[in-house]
Amino acid sequence: MSFVASNIAVKEVKNTKSSTRFSVRLAENSEEIEQCLRLRYRIFAQEMGARLSSNDKGLDKDRFDEFCKHLMVFDKDSGKVIATTRLLTSKDAKKSGYFYSETEFDLELILNQPGQFMEVGRTCIDAKSRKGAVLAMLWQGIAEIVIKHKIDFLIGCASISLRDGDDYINSIMHVLRKKHFSSNDHRVRPLVPLRMKKQTADESVSVPTLLKGYLRQGAMICGEPHWDAEFNVADVFVLLSCENISDNYLRHFFQRV
């Protein structure tokens, strides 16, 4: 796969990657994983108002977490985890039974393709750290795991808030349909389709930051959104071929390796 550039030396992600203040690595024990789950709870439940089904107080936890790798950005000044995302490879999805995305979409046309998949999900960043290097460091960690495990495709559910009204979601979907939808042979079917009223679309609408990051790398949106009532968001299914990730992007993240 062209994502693996032969002229770039790569170390395992378990070795901490550092900026002046932050480091990114996989959680290595139950205590670090719990920090990730607590951060998710604070953001999704307390900040965004999600009605989580977790039975563990103060934790955002579901049946997939035990099978996932938990990537985290650590703030060395505060001693806290300030960003996290969970990663589920094809191998680990077999152990769990299926990908999380399969609880929202029929993925038959996607998963029939040859290659190794890795699902990226539950990505969140502490409110005080959403500008600057933290999101880039998460991508750095993801990129290393892609290389180490020879991943061909990144997949996942990208969320679009429904709190901003019908005009906003309609405008976002208009832009996605016009510029970023996949071909018909790479489409998914939402299990609970989002019902949208037809509104005037604003093509200057601001796309959510995490979704924008995928689109900049050439990700495809594989159809209409699923309504996630628990999180009060519209989820679109994202498919990113790792061959589309540019060498310049790789060099940006591995220039200090």
C-alpha positions as CSV (number, residue, x, y, z in Angstrom):
1,M,0.0,0.0,0.0
2,S,1.4,3.4,-0.9
3,F,0.7,4.8,2.6
4,V,3.9,3.1,3.7
5,A,6.6,5.3,2.4
6,S,9.9,3.4,2.2
7,N,12.0,6.5,2.9
8,I,10.3,7.2,6.3
9,A,11.6,5.5,9.4
10,V,8.8,4.4,11.7
11,K,8.9,3.5,15.4
12,E,6.2,1.6,17.2
13,V,3.5,3.8,18.7
14,K,4.1,2.4,22.2
15,N,7.1,4.6,22.2
16,T,5.9,8.0,23.3
17,K,5.7,10.7,20.6
18,S,6.2,14.1,22.1
19,S,5.8,17.8,21.5
20,T,7.1,20.3,24.0
21,R,4.0,19.7,26.2
22,F,2.1,16.8,24.8
23,S,2.7,13.1,24.1
24,V,0.6,10.6,22.2
25,R,0.6,6.8,22.8
26,L,-1.7,3.8,23.5
27,A,-3.1,3.4,26.9
28,E,-1.1,0.6,28.5
29,N,-3.1,-0.5,31.6
30,S,-6.6,-0.4,33.1
31,E,-6.0,2.9,34.9
32,E,-5.0,4.7,31.7
33,I,-8.0,3.2,29.8
34,E,-10.2,4.5,32.6
35,Q,-8.9,8.0,32.2
36,C,-9.9,7.8,28.5
37,L,-13.4,6.6,29.4
38,R,-13.8,9.3,32.0
39,L,-12.8,12.0,29.5
40,R,-15.3,10.6,27.0
41,Y,-18.0,10.7,29.7
42,R,-17.2,14.4,30.6
43,I,-17.4,15.5,27.0
44,F,-20.2,13.3,25.6
45,A,-22.5,13.2,28.6
46,Q,-21.8,16.3,30.6
47,E,-20.9,18.7,27.8
48,M,-22.9,17.4,24.9
49,G,-25.8,15.9,26.9
50,A,-25.6,12.4,25.4
51,R,-27.8,9.8,27.1
52,L,-25.2,7.1,27.5
53,S,-26.2,3.5,28.2
54,S,-23.1,2.8,30.3
55,N,-23.8,1.2,33.7
56,D,-20.5,2.5,35.1
57,K,-20.9,5.9,36.7
58,G,-18.7,8.6,35.2
59,L,-17.5,6.4,32.4
60,D,-18.5,6.2,28.7
61,K,-18.1,2.5,28.2
62,D,-19.7,-0.1,25.9
63,R,-19.2,-3.7,24.8
64,F,-16.6,-2.7,22.2
65,D,-14.1,-1.0,24.5
66,E,-12.5,-4.2,25.8
67,F,-11.6,-5.1,22.2
68,C,-10.2,-1.7,21.2
69,K,-6.9,0.0,21.4
70,H,-7.2,3.3,23.2
71,L,-5.0,6.1,21.8
72,M,-4.5,9.0,24.1
73,V,-2.8,12.4,24.2
74,F,-1.2,13.1,27.5
75,D,-0.6,16.7,28.9
76,K,2.7,16.5,30.7
77,D,2.1,19.8,32.5
78,S,-1.3,18.8,34.1
79,G,-0.7,15.0,34.2
80,K,-4.0,14.4,32.5
81,V,-5.3,12.7,29.4
82,I,-6.7,15.5,27.2
83,A,-7.7,13.6,24.1
84,T,-8.5,10.1,23.1
85,T,-9.9,7.9,20.3
86,R,-10.5,4.2,20.2
87,L,-9.3,1.9,17.4
88,L,-10.8,-1.4,16.3
89,T,-8.9,-3.5,13.7
90,S,-10.4,-6.2,11.5
91,K,-8.7,-8.8,13.7
92,D,-10.2,-7.4,16.9
93,A,-13.6,-6.9,15.3
94,K,-13.7,-10.6,14.7
95,K,-13.2,-11.1,18.4
96,S,-16.0,-8.6,19.3
97,G,-18.3,-10.0,16.6
98,Y,-18.5,-6.9,14.4
99,F,-17.5,-3.2,14.1
100,Y,-19.4,-0.6,16.1
101,S,-20.4,1.0,12.8
102,E,-22.4,-2.1,12.0
103,T,-24.8,-1.1,14.8
104,E,-25.7,1.9,12.6
105,F,-25.1,0.9,9.0
106,D,-25.3,-2.1,6.7
107,L,-21.7,-2.3,5.6
108,E,-22.0,-5.3,3.2
109,L,-20.6,-3.4,0.2
110,I,-17.7,-2.0,2.3
111,L,-16.5,-5.1,4.2
112,N,-16.7,-7.3,1.0
113,Q,-13.7,-5.4,-0.3
114,P,-10.3,-7.0,0.2
115,G,-7.9,-5.5,2.7
116,Q,-7.5,-4.7,6.4
117,F,-9.9,-2.2,8.1
118,M,-9.5,-0.1,11.2
119,E,-12.4,1.7,12.8
120,V,-11.8,5.0,14.5
121,G,-14.4,6.1,17.0
122,R,-15.3,8.0,20.2
123,T,-12.8,10.7,19.4
124,C,-12.9,13.6,21.8
125,I,-10.6,16.4,23.0
126,D,-10.9,18.4,26.2
127,A,-12.5,21.8,25.6
128,K,-9.4,23.7,26.6
129,S,-7.2,21.9,24.1
130,R,-9.3,21.9,20.9
131,K,-7.1,24.5,19.2
132,G,-3.5,23.7,18.3
133,A,-1.5,20.6,18.3
134,V,-3.7,18.0,20.1
135,L,-5.8,16.9,17.1
136,A,-2.7,16.6,15.0
137,M,-1.1,14.4,17.6
138,L,-4.0,12.1,17.5
139,W,-3.6,11.8,13.8
140,Q,0.1,11.1,14.3
141,G,-0.7,8.2,16.6
142,I,-3.3,6.8,14.2
143,A,-0.9,7.0,11.3
144,E,1.7,5.0,13.1
145,I,-0.7,2.2,14.0
146,V,-1.9,2.2,10.3
147,I,1.6,1.5,9.2
148,K,2.4,-1.0,12.0
149,H,-0.7,-3.1,11.3
150,K,-0.7,-2.6,7.5
151,I,-4.2,-1.1,7.5
152,D,-5.7,-0.5,4.1
153,F,-8.9,1.4,5.1
154,L,-9.9,3.6,7.9
155,I,-13.6,3.6,8.7
156,G,-15.9,5.1,11.2
157,C,-19.0,7.2,12.0
158,A,-18.4,10.9,11.9
159,S,-21.0,12.9,13.9
160,I,-22.8,16.0,13.0
161,S,-24.6,17.8,15.8
162,L,-28.4,18.2,15.5
163,R,-28.5,21.0,18.1
164,D,-27.9,23.6,15.4
165,G,-31.1,22.9,13.6
166,D,-32.4,21.6,10.3
167,D,-30.8,24.3,8.2
168,Y,-27.3,23.3,9.5
169,I,-27.6,19.6,8.9
170,N,-29.3,20.1,5.5
171,S,-26.4,22.4,4.5
172,I,-23.8,19.9,5.6
173,M,-25.4,17.0,3.8
174,H,-25.8,19.2,0.7
175,V,-22.0,19.8,0.6
176,L,-21.2,16.2,1.3
177,R,-23.5,14.9,-1.5
178,K,-22.1,17.4,-3.9
179,K,-18.4,17.0,-3.2
180,H,-17.6,13.9,-1.1
181,F,-20.1,11.1,-1.7
182,S,-18.8,7.7,-2.8
183,S,-19.8,5.8,-5.9
184,N,-22.8,3.5,-5.6
185,D,-20.6,0.4,-5.2
186,H,-19.2,1.9,-1.9
187,R,-22.5,2.9,-0.3
188,V,-23.9,1.9,3.1
189,R,-27.5,1.8,4.3
190,P,-28.4,3.6,7.6
191,L,-30.3,1.4,10.0
192,V,-32.2,4.4,11.4
193,P,-32.3,7.0,8.6
194,L,-32.3,10.7,9.6
195,R,-35.5,12.4,8.4
196,M,-34.6,15.8,7.0
197,K,-36.8,18.6,5.9
198,K,-35.8,20.2,2.6
199,Q,-34.3,23.6,3.3
200,T,-32.2,26.1,1.4
201,A,-28.6,24.9,1.6
202,D,-25.7,27.2,2.5
203,E,-22.5,25.9,0.8
204,S,-20.4,28.1,3.0
205,V,-21.4,26.1,6.1
206,S,-18.6,25.1,8.5
207,V,-18.0,21.3,8.4
208,P,-17.2,19.8,11.9
209,T,-13.5,19.7,12.6
210,L,-13.0,15.9,12.8
211,L,-15.0,15.3,9.7
212,K,-13.1,18.0,7.9
213,G,-9.8,16.2,8.8
214,Y,-11.0,13.1,7.0
215,L,-12.2,15.0,3.9
216,R,-8.9,16.7,3.5
217,Q,-7.2,13.3,3.2
218,G,-9.6,12.2,0.5
219,A,-12.2,10.3,2.6
220,M,-15.5,9.4,1.0
221,I,-18.9,9.7,2.7
222,C,-20.7,6.5,1.9
223,G,-24.4,7.6,1.9
224,E,-27.1,9.2,3.9
225,P,-26.8,9.7,7.7
226,H,-28.0,7.5,10.6
227,W,-29.8,9.1,13.5
228,D,-28.0,8.4,16.8
229,A,-30.7,9.3,19.3
230,E,-28.4,8.5,22.3
231,F,-25.9,11.2,21.3
232,N,-28.5,13.4,19.4
233,V,-26.3,13.5,16.3
234,A,-26.4,12.5,12.7
235,D,-23.7,10.0,11.9
236,V,-22.3,9.6,8.4
237,F,-20.1,6.7,7.5
238,V,-16.6,7.6,6.5
239,L,-14.3,5.4,4.3
240,L,-10.7,6.5,3.9
241,S,-8.3,4.5,1.7
242,C,-4.9,4.8,3.2
243,E,-3.4,5.1,-0.3
244,N,-5.0,8.5,-0.4
245,I,-3.0,9.9,2.4
246,S,-0.2,12.0,0.9
247,D,3.5,11.6,1.4
248,N,3.6,15.2,2.5
249,Y,1.2,14.4,5.3
250,L,3.3,11.4,6.4
251,R,6.5,13.6,6.4
252,H,4.7,16.2,8.5
253,F,4.0,13.6,11.2
254,F,7.2,11.6,11.0
255,Q,9.7,14.4,10.5
256,R,11.0,14.0,14.1
257,V,11.1,10.2,14.2
